[in-house]
Amino acid sequence: MRILAIESSAVTASVAILEDDTLVAEYTINHKMTHSQTLLPMIDEIFSMVQLKPDDVDVIAVSKGPGSFTGLRIGAATGKGIALALDKKMVAVPTLAAMAYNLYGDSRYICPVMDARRKHLYSGIYTFDGDRLITVRDVNLESYDELAEELAGLDGVVLVGDGVDVAGDVLKEQLGDKCVLAPAHIKTQRAGSVALLAKQMADNGEYTDADELKPDYLRPSQAEREKAQHES
């Protein structure tokens, strides 16, 4: 099975090609350029470098959220466009679970955190039982203090994700030695991890129809919230 994976849930843009159990290529940029500028050129380049064509893949995997509204829409639209044009299967991968795969096989608690603005984070809590990902607590939106209070009840946790940049110091101060911040090379979102989880989901038959794929924003956009306030 050959998978093209797309990760665009935050500032990081990442694409990868997984062939069975081999990560053939991964291209990641953590720079403030829009995903509309980066994703398609990255996909073109990664296929060129490994001498493949988009039609050579079996599955298109996208990171489905939560995360940036714009980033998720661009990633989903890019993946859907390729899948529909080439009649390929799709897998919609939960973003935070894929981030936990950055620490694949780690028996510690893993808490992916994404910046949700206004001192709030998207977070989840996971661990691995061998090669099986265990969801300890599913995705939630909460304040820094609320998350710190929740994590204080665990023996120890590794924080991973772009939320470490904004909240890592606060959480570290409150949790002390119970909290470890992931280093730079595994901290950000990675399409390779999206691909790895997508393969397991595909093996279990967890495909998503391209026409029905929708990002999981977890909360309404700012425009939707303002509209609701205006109408109430």
Secondary structure per residue as TSV (DSSP state, phi and psi in degrees):
chain	resnum	aa	ss	phi	psi
A	1	M	-	360.0	132.5
A	2	R	E	-117.1	126.7
A	3	I	E	-120.8	132.9
A	4	L	E	-99.6	122.3
A	5	A	E	-113.9	141.1
A	6	I	E	-126.5	127.6
A	7	E	E	-124.5	118.1
A	8	S	-	-145.5	29.3
A	9	S	S	-78.0	-13.2
A	10	A	S	-144.3	-154.9
A	11	V	S	-62.8	-37.1
A	12	T	-	-64.8	130.5
A	13	A	E	-110.1	131.4
A	14	S	E	-148.5	137.6
A	15	V	E	-133.3	150.0
A	16	A	E	-150.1	156.0
A	17	I	E	-123.7	121.1
A	18	L	E	-111.2	128.4
A	19	E	E	-118.2	106.8
A	20	D	T	55.0	-114.0
A	21	D	T	-105.8	18.6
A	22	T	E	-115.3	124.3
A	23	L	E	-80.8	98.9
A	24	V	E	-70.0	-39.5
A	25	A	E	-159.2	147.8
A	26	E	E	-146.5	133.8
A	27	Y	E	-130.6	114.6
A	28	T	E	-129.2	133.1
A	29	I	E	-127.8	124.1
A	30	N	-	-113.6	76.5
A	31	H	S	-146.8	151.5
A	32	K	S	-80.4	67.4
A	33	M	-	-117.8	150.2
A	34	T	-	-71.5	149.0
A	35	H	H	-65.5	-25.7
A	36	S	H	-65.8	-24.1
A	37	Q	H	-84.4	-31.1
A	38	T	H	-102.6	-39.6
A	39	L	H	-62.1	-52.8
A	40	L	H	-64.2	-43.1
A	41	P	H	-60.9	-37.2
A	42	M	H	-64.3	-42.6
A	43	I	H	-64.1	-44.9
A	44	D	H	-58.5	-44.3
A	45	E	H	-68.7	-40.7
A	46	I	H	-67.0	-37.5
A	47	F	H	-66.6	-41.5
A	48	S	H	-61.6	-42.3
A	49	M	H	-65.9	-31.9
A	50	V	T	-102.9	9.3
A	51	Q	T	57.2	47.2
A	52	L	-	-125.7	166.2
A	53	K	-	-118.9	155.4
A	54	P	G	-53.1	-32.4
A	55	D	G	-69.5	-11.8
A	56	D	G	-80.5	-10.9
A	57	V	-	-90.1	157.4
A	58	D	S	-99.5	-31.4
A	59	V	E	-136.8	139.3
A	60	I	E	-106.6	120.1
A	61	A	E	-112.0	135.7
A	62	V	E	-128.0	147.0
A	63	S	E	-77.2	119.7
A	64	K	-	-96.2	-3.8
A	65	G	-	114.4	173.9
A	66	P	S	-75.9	177.9
A	67	G	S	154.5	-154.2
A	68	S	-	-65.2	129.3
A	69	F	H	-58.9	-47.9
A	70	T	H	-66.6	-46.1
A	71	G	H	-60.6	-44.7
A	72	L	H	-64.7	-40.2
A	73	R	H	-63.2	-42.9
A	74	I	H	-66.1	-44.0
A	75	G	H	-62.4	-44.2
A	76	A	H	-64.7	-44.0
A	77	A	H	-64.4	-39.3
A	78	T	H	-63.7	-48.8
A	79	G	H	-63.0	-43.9
A	80	K	H	-64.2	-39.8
A	81	G	H	-61.0	-43.8
A	82	I	H	-66.5	-44.9
A	83	A	H	-64.1	-43.3
A	84	L	H	-70.1	-39.4
A	85	A	H	-66.5	-34.5
A	86	L	H	-108.0	3.0
A	87	D	T	57.1	53.5
A	88	K	-	-107.2	154.2
A	89	K	E	-74.0	154.8
A	90	M	E	-126.2	149.4
A	91	V	E	-127.7	128.4
A	92	A	E	-99.4	110.0
A	93	V	E	-98.0	127.7
A	94	P	-	-60.5	125.9
A	95	T	H	-59.2	-47.6
A	96	L	H	-69.4	-36.0
A	97	A	H	-64.3	-39.5
A	98	A	H	-63.9	-37.2
A	99	M	H	-63.3	-34.7
A	100	A	H	-63.2	-28.6
A	101	Y	G	-69.1	-10.9
A	102	N	G	-61.3	-25.2
A	103	L	G	-115.9	43.3
A	104	Y	T	-49.8	129.5
A	105	G	T	84.5	-4.5
A	106	D	-	-71.7	130.2
A	107	S	-	-86.1	-5.4
A	108	R	S	-76.5	168.0
A	109	Y	E	-71.9	136.4
A	110	I	E	-118.2	125.6
A	111	C	E	-120.3	96.8
A	112	P	E	-70.1	135.5
A	113	V	E	-131.5	134.7
A	114	M	E	-124.9	139.0
A	115	D	E	-66.5	118.9
A	116	A	-	-107.7	10.5
A	117	R	S	72.5	166.5
A	118	R	T	52.2	40.4
A	119	K	T	57.1	37.6
A	120	H	E	-125.3	156.8
A	121	L	E	-133.3	144.2
A	122	Y	E	-83.4	131.5
A	123	S	E	-147.3	159.7
A	124	G	E	-148.3	165.4
A	125	I	E	-128.8	127.3
A	126	Y	E	-136.2	165.5
A	127	T	E	-153.2	167.9
A	128	F	E	-112.7	135.6
A	129	D	E	-108.1	92.8
A	130	G	T	68.0	-119.6
A	131	D	T	-101.7	10.8
A	132	R	E	-101.9	125.6
A	133	L	E	-79.0	126.8
A	134	I	E	-107.1	126.4
A	135	T	E	-87.3	110.3
A	136	V	E	-80.7	-42.9
A	137	R	E	-147.3	127.2
A	138	D	E	-71.0	177.7
A	139	V	E	-60.7	138.0
A	140	N	E	-145.4	161.6
A	141	L	E	-117.0	119.0
A	142	E	E	-153.1	166.0
A	143	S	E	-75.5	165.8
A	144	Y	H	-56.0	-47.0
A	145	D	H	-65.1	-38.9
A	146	E	H	-64.2	-40.8
A	147	L	H	-68.2	-41.8
A	148	A	H	-59.3	-41.4
A	149	E	H	-64.2	-39.3
A	150	E	H	-68.1	-43.7
A	151	L	H	-71.7	-22.3
A	152	A	T	-61.6	-22.7
A	153	G	T	-83.9	-1.3
A	154	L	S	-99.9	157.9
A	155	D	S	-68.3	-30.4
A	156	G	-	175.7	150.9
A	157	V	E	-147.9	145.7
A	158	V	E	-103.4	125.8
A	159	L	E	-95.0	131.8
A	160	V	E	-136.4	146.2
A	161	G	S	120.4	169.7
A	162	D	T	-68.0	-16.3
A	163	G	H	-65.3	-20.5
A	164	V	H	-61.9	-35.0
A	165	D	H	-64.7	-35.5
A	166	V	H	-97.4	-29.0
A	167	A	H	-120.4	-5.1
A	168	G	H	-58.0	-45.2
A	169	D	H	-64.2	-40.5
A	170	V	H	-64.1	-46.4
A	171	L	H	-68.4	-37.8
A	172	K	H	-64.4	-39.7
A	173	E	H	-64.1	-38.2
A	174	Q	H	-81.1	-30.6
A	175	L	H	-101.5	-18.6
A	176	G	G	60.1	-132.2
A	177	D	G	-69.5	-11.2
A	178	K	G	-72.1	-12.9
A	179	C	E	-119.4	130.1
A	180	V	E	-120.6	132.0
A	181	L	E	-93.4	127.5
A	182	A	-	-62.7	141.2
A	183	P	-	-71.7	168.1
A	184	A	H	-57.5	-36.5
A	185	H	H	-72.7	-14.8
A	186	I	H	-126.5	9.4
A	187	K	H	-79.0	-41.1
A	188	T	S	-85.4	164.9
A	189	Q	-	-61.7	141.7
A	190	R	-	-135.4	133.1
A	191	A	H	-67.0	-27.1
A	192	G	H	-60.4	-39.0
A	193	S	H	-71.0	-37.0
A	194	V	H	-59.9	-43.8
A	195	A	H	-63.6	-41.1
A	196	L	H	-64.2	-45.0
A	197	L	H	-69.4	-36.2
A	198	A	H	-60.8	-37.8
A	199	K	H	-63.1	-43.1
A	200	Q	H	-64.9	-39.9
A	201	M	H	-65.5	-41.3
A	202	A	H	-64.9	-39.9
A	203	D	H	-61.0	-27.7
A	204	N	T	-92.5	5.4
A	205	G	T	76.8	19.9
A	206	E	-	-89.6	66.7
A	207	Y	-	-92.3	158.7
A	208	T	B	-123.4	133.4
A	209	D	-	-65.9	130.0
A	210	A	G	-57.7	-38.1
A	211	D	G	-65.6	-25.6
A	212	E	G	-102.5	-3.7
A	213	L	-	-67.0	126.9
A	214	K	-	-134.8	138.5
A	215	P	-	-61.9	150.7
A	216	D	-	-101.3	94.8
A	217	Y	-	-78.2	-21.4
A	218	L	S	74.7	-29.6
A	219	R	S	-146.3	160.1
A	220	P	-	-64.7	154.4
A	221	S	-	-67.7	165.8
A	222	Q	H	-59.8	-40.6
A	223	A	H	-62.3	-40.6
A	224	E	H	-67.9	-38.5
A	225	R	H	-65.3	-42.6
A	226	E	H	-65.1	-37.8
A	227	K	H	-63.9	-42.3
A	228	A	H	-64.6	-40.0
A	229	Q	H	-64.5	-39.6
A	230	H	H	-65.8	-36.9
A	231	E	H	-81.8	-16.9
A	232	S	-	-82.3	360.0
